[in-house]
Amino acid sequence: MSRYTVTVRTDEEADENAVIGYDPPLRTFFLQAFPDEETDEYALWFGTLLEQHPSLESIIESARRFGYQVEGLTQDAIIAMTKEAGTPTPPSLGERLGLVR
């Protein structure tokens, strides 16, 4: 699983320690930002479902639709995540047992 630090902004606030990456078992890109200091729950957490965001473009666009801007994504990170996403991942045990869809 890849993890890269980026900045996520809204009109009101910014999280300079947001995380974007690719989760091979779920075959999705994910984005986490704005953690609650008491609970560690994220106000923004995309990419929690199987194949929810199969491309980097789809997760960036989803973030934009909800008013979030992703900044600081380097070319090296983009290439690494795209390469990771292009590597075939076999179905997980949960998928094979019908527990994950």
Buried (B, 14 or more C-beta within 10 A) or exposed (E): EBEBBBBBBBEEEBBEEBBBBBBBBBBBBBBBBBBEEEEEEBBBBBBEEBEBBBEBEBBBEBBEEEEBEBEEBEEEBEEBBBEBBEEEEEEBEEBEEEEBE
